[in-house]
């Protein structure tokens, strides 16, 4: 449908495929592929099509949300919609940097190293969809975003040590945003006799209706928990994890230190 509308608007404006391509930074063959559905429009292309062909209607902008949803893994799609509109998002991660915070290179190395290995085209599609989630950082009204990471996450490379260092530098920059808090729970926390995060990852979400749900994912299987009793229990556990983590300032210092380390 969006391809048909784009072609109709282009012709209505008297533009050839080559002329439209020049206006939005694509080749005529890329425009042709989009219009014939041989290659669906990327998120970046939809932004440019909205600018040139949109005429204030917001058609291409609305299409971005639904096209992105199709690019996400099936088990993630419901949560992706919820995440984009969340009032607040509180995550605890034990193995990798949370997807919302990932750089392109880190995401590409992580996804590309999965099994079964995705095709090159699918890999780039998944990376693009993951990076599009970062729009939440700058959304108005601002979402309150909190991330707690196990210290081992900061030392686990994907692709190369250089990719990890760049990822940690990016994480440090995100941590300095007014609406973002990043904390690290030390890897030796269990030596103190209590580690509230031992049961694994979770994401707490406050929806636009101010409902509270918890998103759990493991081995490409996911679960949205809405039962009030269970949500309360997991929220209390998350709060305990937060108290056991380093302060945001100390966490940021550690992240910056690790980002600057030379590794071989």
Phi, psi and omega per residue, in radians:
X1 nan -0.793 -3.108
X2 -1.164 -0.581 3.114
X3 -1.157 -0.733 3.118
X4 -1.099 -0.739 3.139
X5 -1.147 -0.716 3.134
X6 -1.087 -0.757 3.134
X7 -1.129 -0.748 3.137
X8 -1.090 -0.746 3.135
X9 -1.164 -0.697 3.111
X10 -1.051 -0.834 -3.124
X11 -1.171 -0.641 3.099
X12 -1.067 -0.622 -3.135
X13 -1.498 -0.020 3.091
X14 1.279 0.498 -3.119
X15 -1.773 2.440 2.974
X16 -1.414 2.936 3.087
X17 -1.074 -0.664 3.123
X18 -1.145 -0.736 -3.138
X19 -1.146 -0.752 3.100
X20 -1.107 -0.709 3.131
X21 -1.031 -0.743 3.121
X22 -1.098 -0.670 -3.102
X23 -1.186 -0.517 -3.079
X24 -1.997 0.087 3.044
X25 1.468 0.531 3.128
X26 -2.294 2.830 3.085
X27 -1.383 2.838 3.082
X28 -1.080 -0.625 -3.137
X29 -1.166 -0.588 3.095
X30 -1.180 -0.680 3.097
X31 -1.136 -0.744 3.115
X32 -1.075 -0.753 3.139
X33 -1.099 -0.644 3.112
X34 -1.185 -0.771 -3.069
X35 -1.221 -0.503 3.134
X36 -1.647 0.021 -3.124
X37 1.164 0.276 3.056
X38 -1.187 -0.554 3.085
X39 -2.457 1.885 -3.111
X40 -0.999 2.614 3.135
X41 -1.078 2.364 3.054
X42 -1.331 2.919 3.102
X43 -1.052 -0.732 3.124
X44 -1.085 -0.730 3.132
X45 -1.127 -0.691 3.131
X46 -1.094 -0.657 3.086
X47 -1.065 -0.769 -3.138
X48 -1.236 -0.651 3.089
X49 -1.111 -0.660 3.084
X50 -1.082 -0.722 -3.125
X51 -1.127 -0.730 -3.030
X52 -1.618 -0.712 -3.038
X53 -1.870 -0.202 -2.963
X54 -1.129 -0.600 3.127
X55 0.952 0.573 3.076
X56 1.327 0.058 -3.092
X57 -1.433 -0.394 3.120
X58 1.304 0.274 -3.093
X59 -1.111 -0.826 -3.105
X60 -1.221 -0.580 3.106
X61 -1.136 -0.744 3.104
X62 -1.141 -0.636 -3.113
X63 -1.138 -0.512 -3.109
X64 -0.966 -0.788 -3.083
X65 -1.054 -0.789 -3.044
X66 -1.340 -0.601 3.101
X67 -1.208 -0.678 3.073
X68 -1.084 -0.695 -3.136
X69 -1.014 -0.666 -3.134
X70 -1.174 -0.408 -3.111
X71 -1.453 -0.373 3.136
X72 -1.315 2.644 3.007
X73 -0.991 2.571 -3.043
X74 -0.948 -0.692 -3.066
X75 -1.251 -0.194 -3.071
X76 -1.816 -0.233 -2.949
X77 -1.088 -0.778 -3.136
X78 -1.084 -0.730 -3.139
X79 -1.203 -0.623 -3.115
X80 -1.025 -0.732 3.086
X81 -1.105 -0.736 -3.137
X82 -1.153 -0.734 -3.136
X83 -1.066 -0.776 -3.077
X84 -1.079 -0.449 -3.083
X85 -1.917 0.099 -3.028
X86 -1.090 2.515 2.993
X87 -1.347 -0.732 3.062
X88 -2.528 2.670 -3.088
X89 -2.453 2.128 -3.114
X90 -2.207 2.033 -3.018
X91 -2.082 2.533 2.985
X92 -2.173 2.151 -3.076
X93 -2.182 2.377 -3.082
X94 -1.969 -0.207 -3.025
X95 -2.164 -0.714 -3.118
X96 -2.337 2.852 2.973
X97 -1.054 2.339 -3.130
X98 -0.961 2.460 -3.065
X99 -0.923 -0.657 -3.133
X100 -1.028 -0.508 -3.051
X101 -1.727 -0.018 -2.991
X102 -1.314 2.522 2.980
X103 -1.411 2.913 -3.141
X104 -1.084 -0.780 -3.092
X105 -1.168 -0.711 3.126
X106 -1.136 -0.804 3.130
X107 -1.078 -0.714 -3.119
X108 -1.140 -0.741 3.124
X109 -1.172 -0.696 -3.126
X110 -1.172 -0.903 -3.105
X111 -1.204 -0.715 -3.098
X112 -1.177 -0.386 3.134
X113 -1.607 0.053 -3.111
X114 -1.236 2.937 3.062
X115 -2.281 2.238 -0.002
X116 -1.251 2.609 -3.073
X117 -1.221 2.278 3.123
X118 -1.292 2.773 3.030
X119 -1.159 2.841 3.137
X120 -1.022 -0.727 -3.127
X121 -1.148 -0.752 3.132
X122 -1.161 -0.661 3.109
X123 -1.025 -0.856 -3.119
X124 -1.150 -0.591 3.094
X125 -1.118 -0.761 -3.141
X126 -1.196 -0.668 3.109
X127 -1.131 -0.781 3.123
X128 -1.044 -0.771 3.141
X129 -1.123 -0.664 3.141
X130 -1.167 -0.751 -3.133
X131 -1.168 -0.529 3.134
X132 -1.100 -0.433 3.129
X133 -1.126 -0.386 -3.108
X134 -1.147 -0.187 3.065
X135 -1.020 -0.407 3.135
X136 -1.059 -0.547 -3.124
X137 -1.060 -0.604 -3.035
X138 -1.907 0.166 -3.104
X139 -1.164 2.580 3.002
X140 -2.040 2.246 -0.049
X141 -1.202 2.663 -3.052
X142 -1.147 2.433 3.007
X143 -1.566 2.511 3.035
X144 -1.530 2.118 -3.013
X145 -2.118 2.201 -3.114
X146 -2.226 2.407 3.130
X147 -2.365 2.259 3.003
X148 -2.043 2.221 -3.096
X149 -2.067 2.464 2.925
X150 -1.196 2.447 -3.087
X151 -0.973 -0.580 -3.105
X152 -1.100 -0.452 3.104
X153 -1.057 -0.642 -3.090
X154 -1.260 -0.182 -3.077
X155 -2.057 0.121 -3.083
X156 -1.789 1.895 -3.092
X157 -1.447 2.609 2.958
X158 -2.272 2.164 -3.135
X159 1.546 -1.049 3.126
X160 -2.933 2.865 3.071
X161 -1.150 -0.550 3.135
X162 -1.137 -0.684 3.105
X163 -1.107 -0.741 3.123
X164 -1.104 -0.767 -3.138
X165 -1.058 -0.767 3.116
X166 -1.131 -0.645 3.102
X167 -1.125 -0.739 -3.141
X168 -1.170 -0.637 3.077
X169 -1.124 -0.715 3.092
X170 -1.134 -0.719 3.110
X171 -1.070 -0.717 3.118
X172 -1.095 -0.697 3.105
X173 -1.121 -0.751 3.125
X174 -1.122 -0.624 -3.105
X175 -1.132 -0.344 -3.127
X176 -1.552 -0.044 3.074
X177 -1.179 2.561 -3.102
X178 -1.095 -0.522 -3.073
X179 -1.741 0.251 -3.069
X180 -2.208 2.433 3.031
X181 -2.282 2.272 3.103
X182 -2.175 2.254 3.105
X183 -2.275 2.690 -3.130
X184 -2.101 2.317 3.041
X185 -1.764 2.169 -3.014
X186 -1.089 2.572 -3.067
X187 -1.183 -0.383 3.135
X188 -1.676 0.327 -3.101
X189 -0.979 -0.623 -3.108
X190 -1.081 -0.351 3.124
X191 -1.226 -0.263 3.141
X192 -1.515 0.043 3.067
X193 1.630 -0.102 3.136
X194 -2.676 2.245 3.058
X195 -2.390 1.726 -3.036
X196 -1.190 -0.261 -3.096
X197 -1.658 0.184 -3.048
X198 -1.103 -0.395 -3.091
X199 -1.415 -0.134 3.025
X200 1.929 -2.981 -2.998
X201 -1.147 2.718 2.954
X202 -2.848 2.711 3.036
X203 -2.265 2.111 3.095
X204 -1.681 2.294 -3.086
X205 -2.174 2.312 2.927
X206 -1.817 2.059 -3.059
X207 -1.412 3.027 3.122
X208 -1.100 -0.414 3.080
X209 -1.560 0.105 -3.137
X210 1.113 0.521 2.935
X211 -1.498 2.709 -3.139
X212 -2.059 2.223 3.110
X213 -2.326 2.844 3.109
X214 -2.183 2.317 3.113
X215 -1.840 2.231 3.117
X216 -2.152 2.432 3.137
X217 -2.516 2.392 3.121
X218 -2.712 2.274 3.119
X219 0.873 0.803 3.092
X220 1.088 0.359 2.998
X221 -2.001 2.436 -3.063
X222 -2.310 2.826 -3.131
X223 -2.605 2.289 3.005
X224 -1.786 2.046 -3.087
X225 -1.733 2.137 -3.142
X226 -2.138 -0.156 3.106
X227 -1.004 2.117 -3.036
X228 -0.975 -0.669 -3.119
X229 -1.167 -0.786 3.140
X230 -1.184 -0.720 3.111
X231 -1.064 -0.738 3.125
X232 -1.090 -0.757 -3.141
X233 -1.071 -0.793 -3.135
X234 -1.209 -0.595 3.093
X235 -1.141 -0.698 3.097
X236 -1.148 -0.673 3.106
X237 -1.120 -0.756 3.117
X238 -1.064 -0.739 3.124
X239 -1.053 -0.658 3.111
X240 -1.183 -0.716 3.074
X241 -0.996 -0.765 -3.126
X242 -1.038 -0.727 -3.135
X243 -1.204 -0.423 -3.121
X244 -1.544 -0.139 -3.128
X245 -1.536 2.836 3.014
X246 -1.095 2.745 3.075
X247 -1.127 2.797 3.089
X248 -0.971 -0.710 -3.140
X249 -1.155 -0.799 3.128
X250 -1.168 -0.621 3.104
X251 -1.124 -0.759 3.137
X252 -1.108 -0.692 3.096
X253 -1.075 -0.740 3.126
X254 -1.136 -0.763 -3.140
X255 -1.075 -0.774 3.121
X256 -1.108 -0.704 3.123
X257 -1.073 -0.818 -3.119
X258 -1.189 -0.592 3.115
X259 -1.098 -0.542 -3.082
X260 -1.589 -0.082 -3.117
X261 -1.254 2.493 3.033
X262 -1.612 2.283 -3.103
X263 -2.238 2.605 3.100
X264 -2.286 nan nan
